[in-house]
């Protein structure tokens, strides 16, 4: 007995989360290395393009995104997207060991909460009706409700890029991640449309000749490039263990809304199943909020008004192993 479409989508989504969660850490390490020898990405630099570790992260993310892309062909967004919570767990654990971004006990609880919520969503996920042509997808994309959603999304993105980014981009994580998430929801529905077109073409129903297929492809490429640009800025400016969960919460919420409007994912489901999926989704969001909150409570590495010099020239030693000179505003002492 073969696997159902939802099962195939589930397996691919889990694999995608593993690769994407790892890619956050690799890219973060690459950005830190590049920033130490050139202009940081957070302030408009592109020296990270010469950093092999950043490219390793990009390749890992590409593999994850391809798996995610195929998962959307087989399963509805309401199943695939929330499983991205697993990437948060992976990135948080790896950040704890590789970036020294400490994962507290409450963070572990947040990881467990994400897993529980994901299981609930998987159990109650709907079976998706796959459109029979790209023209049918185009009809869904041009329905008034979805056009209103697209107009609102583009307006919000323009406001964030033109007004909020210059003033608050370096201090408020929601600016960069808001742009990524809003654009990301459009990326998902475009990629899903392309994936269905490819699947139909491979089944012998050619969709390549339709201009709608190429329109969806163009939109997807533009959106992906925009996402990567602002995600790099967010990773370079803020703690990776904060970027990952906040991005997940915003991206997942907006993607489920966009998919529900365009593809009508919940059409035909009974009220109890929809309620269970919503509860599972809220549980996953709660887990990400716990992870975020525990990271915010971490003490700063150096008190305000303190300047610290490394004087031995060995940059790989920890602060505890180094000979430090620490000057406070009210007293002086040497370690």
Residue, then its C-alpha position, 0 to 999 in steps of 0.5 A: x500500500x502506497x503512501x497517501x499524498x498527505x504522508x508524502x507531504x509530511x515526510x518532505x516537510x519534516x526533512x525540509x525543517x531539518x535542513x532549513x533549521x541548520x541553514x540558519x546557523x550556518x548562515x549566521x556564522x558566515x555573516x559573523x565571519x564576513x562582518x568581522x572583515x568587511x561591511x556587515x549585511x545589517x548595514x547594507x554590506x555584501x561581503x558575506x557573498x565571499x564567505x564559504x560558510x554562508x554559501x554552505x548555509x545557502x545550499x542547505x537552505x536551498x535543499x530544504x526549500x526544494x523539499x518544502x516546495x515538493x511538500x506543498x504539491x502533495x499536502x495543503x499549506x495548513x499542514x506543511x507550513x506549521x511543521x516549520x516549527x521543527x526548524x525552530x527547534x533545530x536552530x535553537x539547539x544548534x545555536x545553543x552549542x555552535x553560537x553560544x546563544x544559551x537555550x534555557x529550561x523554558x526554551x526546552x519547554x517551548x520546543x516540546x510545545x511546538x512538537x505537541x502542536x505540530x502533532x495535533x495539526x498533522x492528525x487533523x490536517x485536511x485532504x487537499x483537492x488539487x486543481x486540474x490546471x494552472x488556469x483553475x489556479x489563476x481563477x483562484x488567484x484572481x478572486x476578489x477576496x485574494x486580490x484584496x489580500x494581495x493589495x493589503x500585503x503590498x501596501x504594508x510591504x511598501x510602508x515597511x520598506x520606505x518608512x519604517x526600515x530607515x528609522x527602525x530597521x536596526x532596532x525593531x526585529x519586526x521591520x525586517x521580519x515583517x517584510x520577509x513574512x508578508x512577501x513569504x506568504x505570496x511566495x508560498x502560494x506562487x510556489x504551490x501554483x508552480x508545483x502543481x503546474x509541474x506535477x500536471x505537466x509530468x502527468x502528461x497535461x502540459x501547463x508550460x504553454x500557459x502564460x499564467x505559469x510563467x507569471x507565477x514563476x516570476x512572482x516567486x523569483x522576485x519574492x524569494x530574492x526579497x525574502x533572502x535580502x531582508x532575512x540576511x539583514x535580520x540575521x546579521x542584526x539580531x540574535x538567531x534564536x530570536x529571528x527564527x521563532x519570530x519569523x516562523x510565527x509571522x510567516x506561518x500565520x500569514x501563509x495559512x491566511x493567504x492559502x485559506x483565502x486562495x485555495x480554501x484549505x478548510x472547505x469541506x472540513x467539519x467544525x471540530x477538525x478546524x477547531x483542532x487545527x487552530x488549537x494545534x496552531x495556537x499551541x505551536x505559536x505558544x511554543x515559539x513565544x516561549x522561546x522568544x521570551x526566554x531569549x529576551x530575558x537573557x542578561x547582556x554580556x556586558x553591563x551598561x557603561x562598561x568597556x572591555x579590551x582583549x589584550x592577549x590577541x587570541x580571539x578564539x579564547x572565551x572571556x573567562x580564559x582571557x586576560x581582560x581589562x574592564x573599566x566601569x564608570x565608578x571604579x577600576x579594576x584589572x582581571 
